[in-house]
Amino acid sequence: MNIKQILMIFCLSVLVACSGSEERPDTESDRRQDCIHEPSIRGYRVLDEQNLIVDASGRRSYHVVLWRTAHGIRSSWGIAFNSASSRVCAGFSEVLFRGHLDGESIRITSIRELTPEEEEHLLIQFGKKEPEIKHTPAPKEIEGAEVEELDPAASE
């Protein structure tokens, strides 16, 4: 066999291998990943030791999921973001802890901008807010809608 044939067989085997590998869509990775402009960050709320809501200017809020559990995040003095640019993005940025976890950093897994309804749902889901209980109003009494009782002995 000459070199051209070997090269051709190699290229064809690579093409066959690539055509056989089918990627299945992952619902989590299909979601839109957002970034946060770091100077716009105004505060954060801890949902649990792996989930935060980060508040930004313009009444925007983001759900930030950390790569691993940050034990003691509730007792830390604050957090900062470590990013190569002024944008905090999932996979590239980290959260730095001040205080109890001084100097520890954890990579950010995902960032997603929230609608007000999604934010409220997350707060309820993590027990940070009580759901609004809608009471059904008591039935109103309507004039002239009395019920007549029939005498069973009279119908015989």
N, C-alpha and C positions, 0 to 999 in steps of 0.2 A: 504494500500500500504506500502510496506517496503521501506527502504532507498535506496536499489539498484535500484528499479524501478524509484524512484524520481530522482536519480542521472542520470539514463539512459535518462529519459525524458528531463532533463535539458541539457545534452550533445547534444542530438538530436536537440533540439530547437535552440541551439547555432549554430550548423552546418547548419541548414536550414536558419537561419538568415544570416549567412556568405555567403552562396551560392547564396542568393537572391540579395545581394548588388554587383552590377557590377560597377567597376570603369571605367570611360571613359578616354581615353588618352587625356591629355591636351597638345596642341602643345607647349606652353611656357615651361611647366615642362619637356617635352621630350627633350628639348635642353640640350646639354652638359653644365654643370656648371663648370667653371674653377676657380682656385685659383691663387693668385699672390704671389710670394715669396717677402715679404715686403722689404728686402734689395735691391732687383733689381729695385724698383720703381724709376724712374728718373724724372717724372713730370706728369702733368695732364692738360687737356683742358676741359673747361666747355662748354657743348653743350646747356644745358638749366638748370633750377633750380632742375632738378631731374636726369639728365644724364651727365656722364663724360666719357672722354677717358683718360685712365691712360696709360702712356708710361713706359715701362720697358726695362731693358737691353736686348741686342740681337735683337733690332729693333722689339720687340713685343709690341702690344698695346691691350688694353682690354676695352670693353664697360661696364661701371659700372652704374647700375641703383639703385637709392636710394629709400628707402621705402616710403618716403614722400617728398614733395617739400621743398627745402632749400632756403627760401627767403633770398636774399642778398648774395648768394654764390659768385657772381661775384665781390662783394666788400670786401670779406674777404681776409686776408693777405695770407692765405694758408690753406692747409688741412693736417691732419695726419690720420693714420689708427690705430684703437684700435682693437687688436686681441689677443686672448689668446696664440697664437703661432706666429711663424715668417711667417705664411701663412695667407693672407687675403682672406677669403672665404665668399660667399653669405650666409646670414642667421645667421652667427656667428660673423661677424666683423662689425665695425661701422666706419663712417667717422667723425672725430673731426674737428671743424672749429676754426681757429685763427683769431683774428681781430674783424670784425663787429659782427660775431656770436659767439664770444669768449666762448669756453667751450661747446657749443652745440654739440650734437652728433646725427647722424641719421644712422639707421641700413641699411646695404647693402642688396638689394633684389636679384640682380643677377650680375654675372660677367661672361663675355664671351670673349674669345680671338678672335681678329679680323684678317682677312686677309687684305692685303693692299687695295683690292677692296672694302671690307665691310667698312673699315675705311673711304675711300673716299666717299662712298655712305652715311654714317652717317653725315659726314661733309657737304655734299651737302644738305641732308635732313633737317638739323638743320640750314641751311643758313650760315655756317661758311666758305664755299668755293663755288665759282662759278663753275657750270658744264662746262666742255670743250665743246665748240661748234665746231663741225666739219663742215667746209664749204665744200660744194661740188664744185669741180673745174669747171670752166667755160668750156663749150664744145669746143673742139678743132676743128678748121676748117680743113677739109680734101680736098685736091686737087682732082678735077675731080668729086666731088659729088654735082655739081650744080643741081638745080631743073629746069626742062624745063616747061614752061607754055604753055599750048595748047590753041590755039585760038578757042573759042567755035563756032564761025561762020564757021570755016574751017571744022568742023566735020559734017556739015549738008550735 
